[in-house]
Amino acid sequence: MALFYRVAALALTASLSGCSLFGDTFDDRAENYLVLEPKPVIQQVDGESELVFRDAHVIPALPVEPQRPEKFETPRPLNFVADNNEEQVVTSLAQYRSESLNPRLDKDGAGTEILRLDLGFAASWAAVTEALAASDLELSDLNRSTGTYYLELDLLNVVDERSWWDKLWGEELITRATYLLKMNRSRQGVYLSLLTDADNLAEPEQTAVVLREIEKQLIQ
């Protein structure tokens, strides 16, 4: 029994080291195509019954005989964009994206200005995020799960109505605030609206400034 375990351990060691108990190495045929020559088709022998066969993997004839490589080379696809056409292709992709999004200002049922996009939530979210990064708007935070961007915006038409005493000793006049740019799903795509908080819409003038800036970036 002890002899059996020793033979089994020896066999396991041999298999892990890449050789057998009889000294044979594994026959790696991965690069045989570099040295093998094509074999002639089987010929019919006189007096024997006719052989019926067909090639399992037919190699198509080529107009020229390809040069045999000296070593194995991993097949790679051709470059998708040529250097002299790169700018044209990038422009075409940007145009396709803007046409697919079809950004356009509209109004909802209550008359509030919104920005409509024709793509789904994921694609629209990515496009608007990129547009905000390219714009003059200050993005302070975002929450994809709720479809909310947080923008730090200058308040419009700020009037300092503090008394002289408050101006001298009081708190600093607030001229900036955090707005919520909300992405809402609709029957066909999504739409963007601007709010001062979760329950209140922003001023129409501020909404127009923000949505027009995003629209401009999306159609570029």
C-alpha positions in Angstrom: 0.0 0.0 0.0 2.9 2.3 0.8 4.3 1.6 -2.7 1.0 2.7 -4.2 1.1 6.1 -2.5 4.7 6.6 -3.5 3.8 5.9 -7.2 0.8 8.2 -7.0 2.8 11.0 -5.5 5.5 10.5 -8.2 2.8 10.7 -10.9 1.4 13.9 -9.4 4.8 15.5 -9.2 5.5 14.5 -12.8 2.2 15.9 -14.1 2.9 19.2 -12.4 6.4 19.5 -13.7 5.2 18.9 -17.3 6.5 15.4 -18.0 5.3 11.9 -17.6 6.6 9.0 -15.6 8.1 7.6 -18.8 10.2 10.7 -19.6 7.9 12.0 -22.4 7.2 15.8 -22.5 3.8 17.2 -23.6 3.5 17.6 -27.3 2.9 21.4 -27.8 1.6 21.8 -31.3 0.7 25.5 -31.1 3.4 26.6 -33.5 3.4 23.5 -35.8 1.8 25.6 -38.6 5.1 27.4 -39.0 6.9 24.3 -40.1 4.4 21.8 -41.5 3.9 21.4 -45.2 0.5 20.8 -46.9 -0.2 17.1 -47.6 -1.5 15.9 -51.0 -5.1 14.8 -51.3 -5.6 11.0 -50.7 -5.4 9.2 -54.1 -7.7 6.4 -55.2 -5.8 3.0 -55.3 -6.6 0.8 -58.3 -8.7 -2.2 -57.3 -9.9 -0.7 -54.0 -13.4 0.5 -53.4 -13.9 4.2 -54.0 -13.1 6.5 -51.1 -15.8 9.0 -50.1 -14.4 11.9 -48.1 -14.6 15.6 -47.8 -12.5 18.3 -46.1 -13.8 19.2 -42.7 -12.3 22.7 -42.8 -11.8 23.8 -46.3 -9.0 26.3 -46.9 -10.1 28.8 -49.6 -7.7 29.4 -52.5 -5.8 32.8 -52.4 -4.6 34.8 -55.4 -1.1 34.9 -53.9 0.6 32.6 -51.5 1.0 34.4 -48.2 4.4 34.8 -46.6 5.0 32.4 -43.8 5.7 34.2 -40.5 9.0 33.5 -38.7 7.2 33.4 -35.3 3.7 33.3 -33.9 2.0 36.6 -34.0 -1.3 37.3 -32.2 -4.0 38.4 -34.7 -5.0 42.0 -34.2 -7.8 44.0 -35.9 -6.9 46.9 -38.1 -6.9 50.4 -36.6 -10.4 51.8 -36.6 -9.4 55.4 -37.2 -6.7 56.5 -39.6 -4.6 59.5 -38.6 -5.8 61.6 -41.5 -9.5 60.8 -40.9 -9.5 61.0 -37.1 -10.8 64.6 -36.9 -13.6 63.8 -39.4 -14.6 60.6 -37.5 -14.7 62.4 -34.2 -16.8 65.2 -35.7 -19.2 62.6 -37.1 -19.6 60.9 -33.7 -20.2 64.2 -32.0 -22.8 65.1 -34.6 -24.5 61.7 -34.2 -24.6 62.0 -30.5 -26.2 65.5 -30.6 -28.7 64.4 -33.2 -29.6 61.3 -31.1 -30.0 63.4 -28.0 -32.0 66.1 -29.9 -31.7 68.6 -27.0 -34.4 71.2 -27.2 -36.0 73.7 -24.8 -39.7 73.1 -24.1 -42.3 73.7 -21.4 -44.1 71.3 -19.2 -47.8 71.2 -18.5 -47.4 74.0 -15.9 -45.5 76.3 -18.3 -42.1 75.7 -16.6 -39.1 75.7 -19.0 -37.4 72.4 -19.3 -34.7 70.8 -21.5 -35.8 67.6 -23.3 -33.5 64.8 -24.5 -34.5 61.9 -26.6 -32.1 59.2 -25.3 -32.5 57.1 -22.2 -31.4 57.9 -18.7 -27.9 56.4 -18.8 -26.9 57.9 -22.1 -28.4 61.3 -21.2 -26.8 61.3 -17.8 -23.4 60.8 -19.3 -23.9 63.5 -22.0 -25.2 66.1 -19.5 -22.3 65.3 -17.1 -19.8 65.9 -19.9 -21.7 69.1 -21.0 -21.6 70.5 -17.5 -17.8 69.9 -17.3 -17.3 71.8 -20.5 -19.6 74.7 -19.5 -19.1 77.7 -17.3 -21.5 76.3 -14.7 -20.0 75.1 -11.3 -20.9 71.6 -10.5 -20.3 70.9 -6.8 -21.9 67.4 -6.5 -24.1 64.9 -8.3 -26.2 61.9 -7.4 -27.0 59.5 -10.2 -29.4 57.4 -8.3 -31.7 60.4 -7.8 -30.8 62.0 -11.1 -29.6 65.2 -9.4 -26.8 67.6 -10.2 -25.9 70.2 -7.6 -24.8 73.6 -9.1 -23.3 76.6 -7.3 -24.9 79.6 -9.1 -24.7 83.4 -8.7 -28.1 84.7 -7.6 -29.7 87.0 -10.2 -31.0 90.5 -9.4 -29.6 90.5 -5.8 -30.6 93.7 -4.0 -28.9 94.6 -0.8 -31.7 95.8 1.5 -29.7 95.6 4.7 -29.4 98.6 7.0 -26.1 100.5 7.3 -25.6 98.8 10.7 -26.2 95.4 9.3 -23.9 96.1 6.4 -21.2 97.1 8.9 -21.6 94.4 11.5 -24.1 91.9 10.1 -23.5 88.7 8.1 -22.1 88.8 4.6 -24.7 89.3 1.9 -25.5 86.0 0.2 -24.9 86.2 -3.5 -24.6 82.5 -4.4 -26.7 79.5 -3.7 -26.9 75.7 -4.4 -29.4 74.8 -7.1 -30.7 71.3 -8.1 -30.6 70.3 -11.7 -33.0 67.4 -11.9 -33.1 64.7 -14.6 -36.6 63.3 -14.9 -37.6 60.2 -16.9 -40.4 60.7 -19.5 -42.3 58.6 -22.0 -39.7 59.4 -24.6 -36.3 60.1 -23.1 -35.7 62.5 -20.2 -36.1 66.1 -19.4 -34.1 68.5 -17.1 -35.5 71.1 -14.7 -33.9 73.5 -12.2 -35.0 73.7 -8.6 -33.9 75.7 -5.5 -34.6 72.6 -3.3 -36.4 69.3 -3.5 -39.9 71.0 -3.6 -39.5 74.4 -5.3 -38.7 75.4 -8.8 -36.0 77.9 -9.5 -36.7 81.4 -10.9 -37.6 81.4 -14.6 -34.6 83.7 -15.4 -32.1 81.4 -13.6 -33.7 78.3 -15.2 -33.3 79.9 -18.7 -29.6 80.7 -18.1 -28.8 77.2 -17.0 -30.7 75.2 -19.5 -29.6 77.3 -22.4 -25.9 76.8 -21.4 -26.4 73.0 -21.2 -28.2 73.0 -24.6 -25.4 74.9 -26.2 -22.8 72.4 -24.9 -24.9 69.4 -26.0 -25.3 70.6 -29.6 -21.6 71.4 -30.1 
